[in-house]
């Protein structure tokens, strides 16, 4: 399975709150987005990997609402929001690092 051909577009909202109260992944769109996403996915724990899969369709996974993600992973709205914020920050840090090279 080639994740590069199976990934859906990344949400690039700048802090929009969803109906469930958890913000979307905030990722700068650049030439390094896919590489950064692959790197962060590889270093993430099980729940963060699932959040990436269900939020952006990583690896061909279905994109789910925040409510469904919280139910599947047994997370509270605050936990999901914090994890998404941390993932967004980490992905953007990797993009910045790759851009600086």
Helices and strands as residue ranges (DSSP letters): H 3-6, H 33-43, H 46-56, G 58-60, H 66-73, H 77-100
